[in-house]
Every structure is written in structure tokens, then in C-alpha cells.
Amino acid sequence: PGVDLLEPLHAAAQRARAALPPEALRAAEVRLLCGDAFKHPWAEEGGVVFCTLTCLTDEAIAALERGCERLPRGARLIVTTRELKCHCLRLLRREKLPYGKGSLLFLAYERV
């Protein structure tokens, strides 16, 4: 599922999903939730997880790293801005990409 803490971001995600043609979705179901992702079992459900770390505190990032240990092997995790320090992740790609009016660092990991 997609979990956004802020209602405006959740609403934007719902609009984006509604605008996609059905053939663009590879999953049988794409669920979007409004709430705290750290109170949701995201790791157990995640095959592909995206999390922007830009505004997260060090404590929240540490919680994310602990959650990565529950990801199934082979799962992918994509984050922005900061590298994670988790022994169970292998860095696949690190690249600054266009984002909004500028660029942002994206990092892709695999759960090993």
C-alpha cells in the first residue's frame, strides 16, 4: 500500500492513481492509505517501497532501517536524500535525478 501522513499528499496520490490507465498498474491491487506508515506493517507487505527521507528525523530514519530487516529478501527500497546504514540492504543505484524545479538524490536498495 501507499501510506501518506498528510491528507493533501494522500489526495494527490489518489488522483494520480485514478488518472492511470488500468494496464499501467502491474499489481492486482494498489491501496492508498492516509496515516502513519510506521504504525502500518509496510515491511511485511512491501515488494517495492518508496520513502522520501528529506524531512524525516534521525529517529524516524532509524525506525525505517529497523523495518528493513522485516522486508522479504529481494524486495526493493527506494529512498531520497540520505543513504541508509542497514546491513540487510545492498545499494543498487545512487543517482541525482530531476525532481520538481531542481534535482534530488535517489538511492535504490535490494533486501539481501
C-alpha positions as CSV (number, residue, x, y, z in Angstrom):
1,P,0.0,0.0,0.0
2,G,0.9,3.6,-0.3
3,V,0.8,5.4,3.0
4,D,0.9,9.2,3.3
5,L,0.8,11.0,6.6
6,L,-0.6,14.3,5.2
7,E,-4.1,14.4,3.7
8,P,-3.1,16.7,0.7
9,L,-0.4,14.2,-0.3
10,H,-2.8,11.2,0.1
11,A,-5.4,13.0,-2.1
12,A,-2.7,13.7,-4.7
13,A,-1.8,10.0,-4.8
14,Q,-5.5,9.1,-5.2
15,R,-5.8,11.5,-8.1
16,A,-2.7,10.2,-9.8
17,R,-3.8,6.6,-9.4
18,A,-7.2,7.4,-10.8
19,A,-5.6,9.1,-13.9
20,L,-3.6,5.9,-14.8
21,P,-4.9,3.6,-17.4
22,P,-5.6,0.1,-15.9
23,E,-2.8,-1.5,-17.9
24,A,-0.3,0.8,-16.2
25,L,-0.8,-1.0,-12.9
26,R,1.1,-4.2,-12.6
27,A,-0.3,-5.1,-9.2
28,A,-3.7,-6.7,-8.8
29,E,-4.5,-4.0,-6.2
30,V,-2.9,-0.7,-5.3
31,R,-4.1,0.5,-1.9
32,L,-3.5,4.1,-0.7
33,L,-3.8,4.9,3.0
34,C,-3.7,8.1,4.9
35,G,-1.9,7.6,8.2
36,D,1.5,7.0,9.9
37,A,3.5,4.5,7.8
38,F,5.4,3.5,11.0
39,K,2.1,2.3,12.5
40,H,1.4,0.1,9.4
41,P,3.1,-3.2,8.6
42,W,4.7,-1.8,5.5
43,A,7.8,-4.0,5.6
44,E,5.8,-7.2,5.6
45,E,3.7,-6.1,2.7
46,G,6.4,-4.4,0.7
47,G,7.8,-5.8,-2.6
48,V,8.7,-2.2,-3.6
49,V,8.9,0.5,-1.0
50,F,9.5,4.2,-1.7
51,C,10.2,6.7,1.1
52,T,11.3,10.3,0.9
53,L,13.7,10.9,3.7
54,T,14.1,14.6,3.2
55,C,12.0,15.7,6.2
56,L,12.4,12.6,8.4
57,T,14.2,12.9,11.7
58,D,17.2,10.7,12.6
59,E,14.9,8.7,14.9
60,A,12.4,8.1,12.1
61,I,15.2,7.0,9.7
62,A,16.5,4.6,12.4
63,A,12.9,3.1,12.6
64,L,12.9,2.7,8.8
65,E,16.2,0.9,8.9
66,R,14.9,-1.4,11.6
67,G,11.8,-2.1,9.5
68,C,14.0,-3.0,6.5
69,E,15.1,-6.2,8.3
70,R,11.5,-7.4,8.0
71,L,11.3,-6.8,4.2
72,P,11.3,-10.1,2.2
73,R,14.6,-10.9,0.6
74,G,14.7,-9.5,-2.9
75,A,12.4,-6.6,-2.0
76,R,13.4,-3.2,-3.4
77,L,13.6,0.0,-1.3
78,I,13.9,3.4,-3.0
79,V,14.7,6.5,-0.8
80,T,15.7,10.1,-1.4
81,T,18.3,12.5,0.1
82,R,20.2,10.3,2.5
83,E,22.0,6.9,2.4
84,L,20.7,4.2,4.8
85,K,23.1,2.3,7.1
86,C,21.5,-1.1,7.2
87,H,23.4,-4.4,6.9
88,C,20.5,-6.1,5.2
89,L,20.4,-3.7,2.2
90,R,22.6,-3.7,-0.9
91,L,22.9,-0.4,-2.8
92,L,21.9,-1.0,-6.4
93,R,21.9,2.6,-7.7
94,R,22.7,6.1,-6.4
95,E,21.8,9.0,-8.8
96,K,20.8,12.6,-8.7
97,L,17.7,12.9,-10.9
98,P,15.5,15.8,-12.0
99,Y,12.7,16.4,-9.4
100,G,10.3,19.3,-9.2
101,K,12.2,22.5,-10.1
102,G,15.6,21.1,-9.3
103,S,17.1,17.6,-8.6
104,L,17.1,15.1,-5.8
105,L,19.3,12.2,-4.8
106,F,17.6,8.8,-5.2
107,L,19.0,5.6,-3.8
108,A,17.8,2.1,-4.7
109,Y,18.4,-0.8,-2.5
110,E,17.7,-4.6,-2.5
111,R,17.0,-6.5,0.6
112,V,19.6,-9.3,0.9
